Amino acid sequence: MSQSNSLPISPKKPSDKDGQNNPSALLRGWPDYRTRDDRSGLDPIDTRAEAAHTAGAMIQKLLVGRVRNPIYLFLFGVLGLVLFTPLVLVILEMLNENLFPLDAWIILLITGIIGLAILINFIKNLIRIVFR
């Protein structure tokens, strides 16, 4: 007389927890998606998607986030100036009729626009801190 080796069945469905209590478990790339129920968290696709989501969130915070720490705000302003200054220098050289190649213009425009966005955010955060 042998006993059957069946596993006990849980009355709770795994999808109940995923869908209702943790909505981020349904979105690929969000934290807790790759470690949801019955997953090891070692899936390379989910790991890369979560890393990309984290990098995107960091870039978003960098460009439009609020900075309250004065040291971070100072570094934020320095970064904006470092990225924006080469574009200003190239425009000044262009006015003196010293032309740069097209690929240099593309790189400097991209970094200059990012630097300008960071400088605008720096000024907004500085005004927010000073006139609080």
LUMDREN-83067 format. One record per residue (C-alpha): x, y, z; residue number from 0. Coordinates in nm, 2 decimals, decimal comma, always signed. Layout:
residues N
X:Y:Z:NUM $
...
END
This chain:
residues 132
+0,00:+0,00:+0,00:0 $
+0,18:+0,30:-0,12:1 $
+0,08:+0,65:-0,05:2 $
+0,05:+0,89:-0,34:3 $
+0,32:+1,16:-0,36:4 $
+0,10:+1,45:-0,46:5 $
+0,18:+1,80:-0,35:6 $
-0,07:+1,99:-0,15:7 $
-0,27:+2,24:-0,36:8 $
-0,28:+2,59:-0,23:9 $
-0,62:+2,75:-0,22:10 $
-0,47:+3,08:-0,32:11 $
-0,41:+3,14:-0,69:12 $
-0,07:+3,30:-0,78:13 $
-0,23:+3,54:-1,01:14 $
-0,45:+3,69:-0,74:15 $
-0,14:+3,84:-0,56:16 $
+0,03:+3,95:-0,88:17 $
-0,27:+4,14:-1,02:18 $
-0,44:+4,30:-0,73:19 $
-0,18:+4,36:-0,45:20 $
+0,12:+4,43:-0,66:21 $
+0,04:+4,61:-0,99:22 $
+0,41:+4,65:-1,08:23 $
+0,43:+4,27:-1,11:24 $
+0,24:+4,30:-1,43:25 $
+0,47:+4,55:-1,60:26 $
+0,79:+4,43:-1,75:27 $
+1,09:+4,63:-1,63:28 $
+0,94:+4,75:-1,31:29 $
+1,09:+4,64:-0,98:30 $
+0,94:+4,31:-0,85:31 $
+0,84:+4,19:-1,19:32 $
+1,13:+3,95:-1,23:33 $
+1,10:+3,82:-0,88:34 $
+0,72:+3,77:-0,88:35 $
+0,57:+3,44:-0,77:36 $
+0,72:+3,12:-0,91:37 $
+1,02:+3,30:-1,06:38 $
+1,38:+3,28:-0,97:39 $
+1,47:+3,64:-1,08:40 $
+1,75:+3,52:-1,31:41 $
+1,58:+3,57:-1,64:42 $
+1,82:+3,78:-1,85:43 $
+1,55:+3,95:-2,05:44 $
+1,37:+4,06:-1,73:45 $
+1,69:+4,16:-1,57:46 $
+1,79:+4,38:-1,86:47 $
+1,44:+4,53:-1,88:48 $
+1,46:+4,62:-1,51:49 $
+1,80:+4,78:-1,55:50 $
+1,67:+4,98:-1,84:51 $
+1,37:+5,10:-1,64:52 $
+1,60:+5,20:-1,36:53 $
+1,83:+5,39:-1,59:54 $
+1,54:+5,57:-1,75:55 $
+1,40:+5,67:-1,41:56 $
+1,75:+5,81:-1,32:57 $
+1,77:+6,01:-1,64:58 $
+1,42:+6,14:-1,58:59 $
+1,51:+6,25:-1,22:60 $
+1,83:+6,41:-1,36:61 $
+1,64:+6,62:-1,62:62 $
+1,32:+6,71:-1,44:63 $
+1,36:+6,60:-1,07:64 $
+1,38:+6,81:-0,76:65 $
+1,72:+6,85:-0,60:66 $
+1,72:+6,98:-0,24:67 $
+2,07:+6,91:-0,13:68 $
+2,30:+7,22:-0,19:69 $
+2,60:+7,00:-0,27:70 $
+2,41:+6,80:-0,53:71 $
+2,26:+7,12:-0,67:72 $
+2,61:+7,27:-0,71:73 $
+2,73:+6,96:-0,89:74 $
+2,42:+6,97:-1,10:75 $
+2,50:+7,33:-1,21:76 $
+2,86:+7,23:-1,29:77 $
+2,75:+6,94:-1,50:78 $
+2,51:+7,16:-1,69:79 $
+2,79:+7,41:-1,76:80 $
+3,04:+7,15:-1,86:81 $
+2,79:+7,00:-2,11:82 $
+2,66:+7,34:-2,25:83 $
+2,99:+7,54:-2,27:84 $
+3,14:+7,35:-2,58:85 $
+2,82:+7,43:-2,78:86 $
+2,86:+7,80:-2,70:87 $
+3,23:+7,79:-2,79:88 $
+3,16:+7,62:-3,13:89 $
+2,89:+7,88:-3,21:90 $
+3,14:+8,16:-3,13:91 $
+3,40:+8,00:-3,36:92 $
+3,13:+7,97:-3,63:93 $
+3,07:+8,34:-3,60:94 $
+3,45:+8,39:-3,67:95 $
+3,41:+8,18:-3,98:96 $
+3,59:+7,87:-3,85:97 $
+3,36:+7,58:-3,95:98 $
+3,34:+7,24:-3,78:99 $
+3,25:+6,91:-3,96:100 $
+2,89:+6,79:-3,94:101 $
+2,95:+6,50:-3,70:102 $
+3,11:+6,74:-3,45:103 $
+2,80:+6,96:-3,48:104 $
+2,57:+6,67:-3,41:105 $
+2,76:+6,56:-3,10:106 $
+2,79:+6,91:-2,97:107 $
+2,42:+6,98:-3,03:108 $
+2,31:+6,67:-2,84:109 $
+2,54:+6,75:-2,54:110 $
+2,45:+7,12:-2,56:111 $
+2,07:+7,05:-2,55:112 $
+2,11:+6,81:-2,26:113 $
+2,33:+7,06:-2,08:114 $
+2,08:+7,33:-2,14:115 $
+1,80:+7,11:-1,99:116 $
+2,01:+7,04:-1,69:117 $
+2,09:+7,42:-1,65:118 $
+1,72:+7,51:-1,67:119 $
+1,64:+7,24:-1,41:120 $
+1,93:+7,38:-1,19:121 $
+1,79:+7,73:-1,21:122 $
+1,44:+7,61:-1,12:123 $
+1,57:+7,41:-0,82:124 $
+1,78:+7,71:-0,71:125 $
+1,48:+7,94:-0,72:126 $
+1,27:+7,68:-0,54:127 $
+1,54:+7,66:-0,26:128 $
+1,60:+8,04:-0,23:129 $
+1,24:+8,16:-0,24:130 $
+1,10:+7,88:-0,02:131 $
END
